[in-house]
Amino acid sequence: MMKVRFDRNTCTGCFACYVACIAEHHGPEEADAGSFRRVEKVTDLAAGFQKNVCPGCIHCGKCINVCPSGALYREETYGLVLADKEKCTGCRACESVCPMQVIRFDEDGKAEKCDGCISRIKEGRKPACKSVCCTGAIRMEER
């Protein structure tokens, strides 16, 4: 079972993970393609600087607990939290409990979220975001 860790102190805000996510999940013809990672500006008043960080889904499962339709579930082999759009009713209960604020909704109002690049993992490869993170801010650990 995998657990995703994100270290916001190590992240330099280079956007490599953000871009890699878009490239992995969308074709070049999709003008409105978005990343499952979110960019936020962090201000460190003590150090006197601002930087961008790119948190993403940590597959904690909090969204699973509030989903009334069972559209969000934990995949058995790798433990990643996945979304089943066929079951999603669009109630948005998951949106309010996501600590990383990375669940989004498609044009039909159905929840979509990071799938941990499960197809890459099944092939023995790293998730796209992790494969380009040069600082090690994104880690995959066994639970």
Beta strands, then each sheet from edge to edge (+ up, - down):
strand 1: 2-6
strand 2: 40-44
strand 3: 49-53
strand 4: 72-74
strand 5: 81-83
strand 6: 104-105
strand 7: 111-112
strand 8: 138-142
sheet 1: 1+ 8-
sheet 2: 2+ 3-
sheet 3: 4+ 5-
sheet 4: 6+ 7-
end
